[in-house]
Amino acid sequence: MNFQEFITLMQKTAHDLGSNRLTREDFHKHSGVSQNEYFKHFDSWTDACLAAGLQPALPIRHFAPKPHSREDCLKELRRVADLLGRTDLSSVTFTKHARFGDGVVIRAFGSWKNALDEAGLELTAQSKKASIPPTRDECISEMKRVASLLGQTYLTGKSYDKHANINSKRVNRVFGSWHEALAAAGLSASPNFVRAIPLESLADNFLRVVKELRKIPTLPQLVRRTKPSVGTYSAKFGGYNKFKEKAISFILASSPSLPSDIKTMLATELSRIRSLESPTVAEAASRVPHQQGRTLNFRAFAYAPTSEHDVVQMFGAIAHELGFEIIGNRSAFPDCEARRRTATTRESYEKCLIEYEFSSSDYKKHKHPVTGCDLIVCWIHDWLECPIEVLELSEVIRKLDGWR
């Protein structure tokens, strides 16, 4: 489907629905086109709607949840427990019978277990079992059992999960990666697995998108228009700028017949990136040595954090283990948009807005508003009356592998 056909179909769908607003879900439902088809032409659904002369959806305030206090949550937890005649309660069961969802409770208390403890209830047996991480030996034994059942010497995460009692995500958390787990179990990756994509192919992808957009693409723009993932373009090279530097250097050296405007654009971007990495003599001389905290020796962190920047680095390194997926960081309030895993039997996530601080009291010193932030991530929690949930890294890391 080309650009104009897609725009025309959007306009027709909105007209059939009798509205100048169109959500991605409604478009998919009434047009039969994949929800992600717009990615071929636009960077966001909002861009697609604006191009079609439509509005993307209802204002965000239309969906603002009804506020509920901690006491409201406790009353509802006890009401549902009494209704079912139980002393244990899962978040899924609660949501089926409650007047509001489990996310309201988790936001109020920080976790499902905290809420149950306050209400005088307990986790279900299944939830208690799921909260205990499997041992390395248990994971290895289960992987070998599934491989034997399938009659294979290799395993993919997808085929393993169809038959396993310990899912691949839990295995990954124990070993750090699926390939580390396979090696420990004496198994191999799928013969169809491609470990690395050469720089030549990635540079070709980059050049194709540059020509298509007539500008240097952002990382999301590049990923949306090519097959490799974000990590292939970013983490593998130490960051997107590092990838662009290598890719552009390769393109300029291997493609002498580039159009002059594209060649100029690439050369300008390469100079910009290198200027960021090459400080002047004056800048180098004026740099102040980094402050060092007490000796920590936690994984790759030799010393304890001494600044907000250190907090950002440490949280990013352990976020996945704490149940977070980072969508993006920025310098404006709030610092981070993330997704937080909910305490349910099915793995699901909810939006979480985070502000980084060295100490929780810095949030008040910086005069940030009480609203607009779901969680403060800090190294030291020294604001006892803080009205916002706080995650204190100096305590959290004591429960993780690598703490001494």
C-alpha positions as CSV (number, residue, x, y, z in Angstrom):
1,M,0.0,0.0,0.0
2,N,1.6,3.3,-1.1
3,F,1.5,6.6,0.8
4,Q,-1.6,8.1,-0.9
5,E,-3.6,4.9,-0.7
6,F,-2.9,4.7,3.1
7,I,-4.0,8.3,3.6
8,T,-7.2,7.8,1.6
9,L,-8.1,4.7,3.6
10,M,-7.6,6.6,6.9
11,Q,-9.9,9.4,5.7
12,K,-12.5,6.9,4.5
13,T,-12.4,5.0,7.8
14,A,-12.8,8.2,9.9
15,H,-15.7,9.3,7.6
16,D,-17.4,5.9,8.0
17,L,-17.1,6.2,11.8
18,G,-18.5,9.7,11.7
19,S,-15.6,11.4,13.5
20,N,-12.6,13.5,12.8
21,R,-10.7,11.6,15.5
22,L,-9.2,8.2,14.7
23,T,-7.3,5.8,17.0
24,R,-4.9,3.2,15.7
25,E,-7.1,0.4,17.1
26,D,-10.3,1.7,15.4
27,F,-8.5,2.0,12.1
28,H,-7.2,-1.6,12.4
29,K,-10.6,-2.9,13.4
30,H,-12.6,-1.2,10.6
31,S,-10.1,-1.2,7.8
32,G,-8.5,-4.6,8.2
33,V,-5.0,-3.1,7.8
34,S,-2.3,-4.0,10.3
35,Q,-2.0,-1.6,13.3
36,N,1.7,-1.1,12.4
37,E,1.2,-0.5,8.7
38,Y,1.6,3.2,9.3
39,F,5.3,2.6,10.3
40,K,6.2,2.3,6.6
41,H,5.3,5.9,6.0
42,F,5.3,7.7,9.4
43,D,7.2,7.8,12.6
44,S,4.1,7.9,14.8
45,W,0.3,7.5,14.6
46,T,0.0,11.2,15.4
47,D,2.0,12.1,12.3
48,A,-0.2,9.8,10.2
49,C,-3.4,11.4,11.5
50,L,-2.1,14.9,10.9
51,A,-1.1,14.1,7.4
52,A,-4.7,12.8,6.8
53,G,-6.2,15.9,8.3
54,L,-7.5,14.0,11.4
55,Q,-7.0,14.1,15.1
56,P,-5.2,11.1,16.6
57,A,-7.4,10.3,19.7
58,L,-9.1,11.9,22.7
59,P,-7.1,14.2,24.9
60,I,-5.2,12.4,27.6
61,R,-7.2,14.0,30.3
62,H,-10.2,12.2,29.0
63,F,-8.7,9.0,30.3
64,A,-7.5,10.4,33.6
65,P,-8.1,7.6,36.3
66,K,-10.3,8.3,39.3
67,P,-8.0,9.0,42.3
68,H,-8.2,6.4,45.1
69,S,-6.5,6.7,48.5
70,R,-4.6,4.0,50.3
71,E,-7.5,3.5,52.6
72,D,-9.9,3.0,49.6
73,C,-7.5,0.3,48.3
74,L,-7.4,-1.4,51.7
75,K,-11.1,-1.4,52.0
76,E,-11.5,-2.8,48.5
77,L,-8.9,-5.5,49.1
78,R,-10.7,-6.7,52.3
79,R,-14.1,-6.5,50.6
80,V,-13.0,-8.7,47.7
81,A,-11.3,-11.1,50.1
82,D,-14.5,-11.4,52.3
83,L,-16.6,-11.8,49.2
84,L,-14.5,-14.8,48.1
85,G,-14.0,-16.1,51.6
86,R,-10.2,-16.1,51.2
87,T,-7.1,-14.9,53.1
88,D,-4.9,-14.9,50.1
89,L,-5.5,-12.9,46.9
90,S,-4.0,-12.6,43.5
91,S,-4.1,-9.3,41.6
92,V,-5.9,-11.1,38.7
93,T,-8.6,-12.3,41.0
94,F,-8.9,-8.9,42.7
95,T,-9.3,-7.1,39.3
96,K,-12.2,-9.5,38.4
97,H,-14.2,-8.6,41.4
98,A,-13.0,-5.1,42.4
99,R,-14.4,-1.7,41.6
100,F,-11.0,-0.6,40.2
101,G,-7.9,-2.4,38.8
102,D,-4.8,-3.8,40.6
103,G,-2.7,-1.0,39.1
104,V,-4.3,1.5,41.4
105,V,-3.4,-0.6,44.4
106,I,0.2,-1.2,43.2
107,R,0.8,2.5,42.6
108,A,-0.5,3.3,46.1
109,F,1.6,0.8,47.9
110,G,4.6,0.2,45.6
111,S,3.9,-3.5,45.2
112,W,1.1,-6.0,45.4
113,K,2.7,-7.7,48.4
114,N,3.0,-4.5,50.3
115,A,-0.7,-3.8,49.8
116,L,-1.7,-7.3,51.0
117,D,0.5,-7.0,54.1
118,E,-1.2,-3.7,55.0
119,A,-4.6,-5.3,54.5
120,G,-3.8,-8.4,56.6
121,L,-3.8,-10.7,53.6
122,E,-1.2,-12.8,51.8
123,L,0.0,-13.9,48.4
124,T,-1.4,-17.0,46.8
125,A,0.7,-20.1,46.9
126,Q,1.3,-19.8,43.2
127,S,2.5,-16.2,43.6
128,K,4.8,-17.1,46.4
129,K,6.3,-19.8,44.3
130,A,6.8,-17.5,41.3
131,S,8.5,-14.9,43.5
132,I,11.3,-17.4,44.4
133,P,13.9,-17.4,41.6
134,P,14.9,-20.9,40.3
135,T,18.5,-22.1,40.9
136,R,21.0,-22.6,38.1
137,D,20.7,-26.3,38.5
138,E,16.9,-26.2,38.3
139,C,17.1,-24.2,35.1
140,I,19.7,-26.5,33.5
141,S,17.7,-29.6,34.4
142,E,14.5,-28.1,32.9
143,M,16.3,-27.0,29.7
144,K,17.8,-30.5,29.2
145,R,14.4,-32.1,29.8
146,V,12.8,-30.0,27.2
147,A,15.6,-30.6,24.7
148,S,15.3,-34.3,25.3
149,L,11.5,-34.1,24.8
150,L,12.0,-32.4,21.5
151,G,14.8,-34.6,20.5
152,Q,17.2,-31.7,19.8
153,T,20.6,-30.6,20.9
154,Y,19.6,-26.9,20.4
155,L,16.8,-24.8,21.9
156,T,15.1,-21.5,21.0
157,G,13.4,-19.6,23.7
158,K,10.0,-19.9,21.9
159,S,10.2,-23.7,21.5
160,Y,11.4,-24.1,25.1
161,D,8.6,-22.0,26.6
162,K,5.9,-24.3,24.9
163,H,7.0,-27.2,27.1
164,A,8.8,-25.7,30.1
165,N,7.8,-25.3,33.7
166,I,10.3,-22.4,34.1
167,N,9.9,-19.9,31.4
168,S,12.8,-18.5,29.4
169,K,12.6,-15.0,30.9
170,R,13.2,-16.4,34.4
171,V,16.1,-18.5,33.0
172,N,17.5,-15.3,31.4
173,R,17.4,-13.5,34.7
174,V,19.4,-16.3,36.4
175,F,22.1,-16.6,33.7
176,G,22.1,-13.1,32.2
177,S,21.3,-14.2,28.7
178,W,19.7,-17.2,26.8
179,H,23.1,-18.0,25.2
180,E,24.8,-18.2,28.6
181,A,22.1,-20.6,29.8
182,L,22.4,-22.8,26.7
183,A,26.2,-23.0,27.2
184,A,25.7,-24.0,30.9
185,A,23.2,-26.7,29.8
186,G,25.6,-28.0,27.1
187,L,23.1,-27.0,24.4
188,S,23.5,-24.9,21.3
189,A,21.5,-22.1,19.7
190,S,19.2,-22.7,16.7
191,P,21.1,-23.4,13.5
192,N,19.0,-20.5,12.0
193,F,20.4,-18.1,14.5
194,V,22.5,-15.3,13.0
195,R,24.9,-14.0,15.7
196,A,26.1,-10.8,14.1
197,I,25.2,-8.5,11.1
198,P,28.3,-7.1,9.4
199,L,28.9,-3.4,9.4
200,E,28.6,-3.3,5.6
201,S,25.0,-4.4,5.8
202,L,24.1,-2.0,8.6
203,A,25.8,0.9,6.8
204,D,23.8,0.0,3.6
205,N,20.6,0.2,5.7
206,F,21.7,3.5,7.1
207,L,22.4,5.0,3.7
208,R,19.1,3.8,2.3
209,V,17.2,5.5,5.0
210,V,19.2,8.7,4.7
211,K,18.3,8.8,1.0
212,E,14.7,8.0,1.8
213,L,14.3,10.7,4.4
214,R,16.8,13.2,2.9
215,K,18.2,13.7,6.4
216,I,20.2,11.8,9.1
217,P,17.7,9.5,10.8
218,T,17.2,9.3,14.5
219,L,17.6,5.8,16.0
220,P,13.8,5.1,16.1
221,Q,13.5,6.3,12.5
222,L,16.2,3.9,11.4
223,V,14.9,0.9,13.3
224,R,11.3,1.4,12.0
225,R,12.5,1.2,8.4
226,T,14.9,-1.7,8.7
227,K,14.9,-5.2,10.2
228,P,17.7,-5.0,12.9
229,S,16.8,-4.1,16.4
230,V,17.8,-1.0,18.5
231,G,20.5,-2.9,20.2
232,T,22.1,-3.9,16.8
233,Y,22.6,-0.3,15.9
234,S,23.3,1.1,19.4
235,A,24.5,-1.3,22.1
236,K,26.7,-3.3,19.8
237,F,28.8,-0.2,19.0
238,G,28.6,1.6,22.3
239,G,25.9,4.0,21.3
240,Y,24.1,5.3,18.2
241,N,26.7,8.1,17.6
242,K,29.5,5.4,17.6
243,F,27.5,3.4,15.0
244,K,27.0,6.5,12.9
245,E,30.7,7.3,13.0
246,K,31.7,3.9,11.8
247,A,28.9,3.6,9.2
248,I,29.5,7.0,7.7
249,S,33.2,6.5,7.6
250,F,32.6,3.2,5.8
251,I,30.1,4.7,3.4
252,L,32.4,7.7,2.5
253,A,35.3,5.4,1.9
254,S,33.5,2.7,-0.1
255,S,31.0,4.8,-2.1
256,P,32.8,7.5,-4.2
257,S,29.9,8.1,-6.5
258,L,27.4,9.3,-3.8
259,P,25.2,12.3,-4.8
260,S,26.9,15.5,-3.6
261,D,24.1,16.5,-1.3
262,I,24.1,13.1,0.5
263,K,27.9,13.2,0.7
264,T,27.9,16.7,2.2
265,M,25.2,15.7,4.7
266,L,27.2,12.6,5.8
267,A,30.4,14.5,6.1
268,T,28.8,17.2,8.2
269,E,27.3,14.6,10.6
270,L,30.6,12.8,10.9
271,S,32.4,16.1,11.8
272,R,29.7,16.9,14.4
273,I,30.1,13.5,16.0
274,R,33.8,13.7,16.2
275,S,33.7,17.2,17.6
276,L,31.7,15.8,20.5
277,E,34.4,13.3,21.2
278,S,37.4,15.6,20.8
279,P,37.5,18.3,23.6
280,T,39.8,21.3,23.1
281,V,43.0,21.6,25.2
282,A,41.3,24.3,27.3
283,E,38.3,22.0,28.0
284,A,40.5,19.1,28.9
285,A,42.5,21.2,31.3
286,S,39.4,22.5,33.0
287,R,37.9,19.2,33.8
288,V,37.4,18.4,37.4
289,P,38.3,14.8,38.6
290,H,35.2,12.7,39.2
291,Q,34.3,12.4,42.9
292,Q,34.5,8.9,44.3
293,G,32.2,7.5,47.0
294,R,33.0,4.7,49.4
295,T,34.3,1.4,47.9
296,L,31.3,-0.6,46.7
297,N,32.5,-3.3,44.3
298,F,29.0,-4.1,43.1
299,R,29.3,-5.6,39.7
300,A,30.8,-3.0,37.4
301,F,30.5,-0.2,40.0
302,A,33.7,0.2,42.0
303,Y,32.5,3.1,44.1
304,A,29.1,4.2,45.5
305,P,27.3,6.9,43.6
306,T,28.1,10.5,44.5
307,S,25.7,12.3,42.0
308,E,22.4,12.0,40.2
309,H,24.2,10.9,37.1
310,D,25.7,7.9,38.9
311,V,22.1,7.0,40.1
312,V,20.9,7.1,36.4
313,Q,23.8,4.8,35.4
314,M,23.2,2.3,38.2
315,F,19.4,2.1,37.7
316,G,19.9,1.6,34.0
317,A,22.1,-1.4,34.7
318,I,19.7,-3.2,37.0
319,A,16.3,-1.9,35.8
320,H,15.3,-5.1,34.1
321,E,16.0,-7.2,37.3
322,L,13.7,-4.8,39.3
323,G,10.9,-5.2,36.8
324,F,11.4,-2.0,34.7
325,E,11.7,-1.3,31.0
326,I,13.2,2.1,30.2
327,I,11.5,3.9,27.3
328,G,13.6,7.0,27.4
329,N,15.6,9.4,29.6
330,R,15.8,13.2,29.2
331,S,17.0,16.3,31.1
332,A,13.4,17.7,31.7
333,F,11.0,16.7,34.5
334,P,10.3,13.9,34.9
335,D,13.6,12.4,33.9
336,C,12.5,9.0,32.7
337,E,9.5,7.3,31.1
338,A,9.5,3.6,31.8
339,R,7.2,0.6,32.0
340,R,6.9,-1.3,35.3
341,R,6.1,-4.9,35.6
342,T,2.9,-5.5,37.6
343,A,2.5,-8.1,40.3
344,T,0.2,-10.4,38.3
345,T,0.4,-14.0,37.3
346,R,0.5,-12.9,33.7
347,E,3.5,-10.7,32.9
348,S,2.2,-7.2,32.1
349,Y,3.5,-3.7,32.4
350,E,2.1,-0.2,33.3
351,K,3.5,3.3,32.6
352,C,5.8,4.7,35.3
353,L,7.2,8.3,35.3
354,I,10.5,8.5,37.2
355,E,12.6,11.3,38.6
356,Y,16.3,10.6,39.4
357,E,17.9,12.2,42.5
358,F,21.0,11.5,44.5
359,S,18.9,11.7,47.7
360,S,15.1,11.8,47.9
361,S,15.1,15.1,49.6
362,D,16.7,16.7,46.5
363,Y,13.3,16.3,44.9
364,K,11.9,18.8,47.3
365,K,15.0,21.1,47.0
366,H,14.6,21.2,43.3
367,K,11.0,22.2,43.8
368,H,9.5,19.5,41.6
369,P,5.7,19.1,41.7
370,V,4.1,16.3,43.7
371,T,2.1,15.4,40.6
372,G,3.5,14.2,37.3
373,C,5.9,11.7,38.9
374,D,5.2,8.1,40.0
375,L,8.5,7.1,41.5
376,I,11.7,8.7,42.8
377,V,14.9,6.7,42.2
378,C,17.7,7.7,44.5
379,W,20.8,6.4,46.3
380,I,19.8,7.7,49.7
381,H,16.2,8.0,51.0
382,D,16.3,10.8,53.6
383,W,12.8,12.4,53.0
384,L,10.7,10.3,55.4
385,E,7.4,12.2,54.8
386,C,7.8,12.0,51.0
387,P,4.4,11.7,49.3
388,I,5.8,9.9,46.3
389,E,7.0,6.3,46.2
390,V,10.8,6.0,46.5
391,L,13.2,3.3,45.3
392,E,16.4,3.5,47.3
393,L,19.2,1.8,45.3
394,S,21.6,1.5,48.3
395,E,19.0,-0.9,49.8
396,V,17.8,-2.6,46.6
397,I,21.2,-3.8,45.4
398,R,21.7,-5.8,48.6
399,K,19.2,-8.3,47.3
400,L,20.8,-8.7,43.9
401,D,23.5,-11.0,42.6
402,G,26.9,-9.3,42.9
403,W,26.3,-7.8,46.3
404,R,29.1,-8.6,48.8
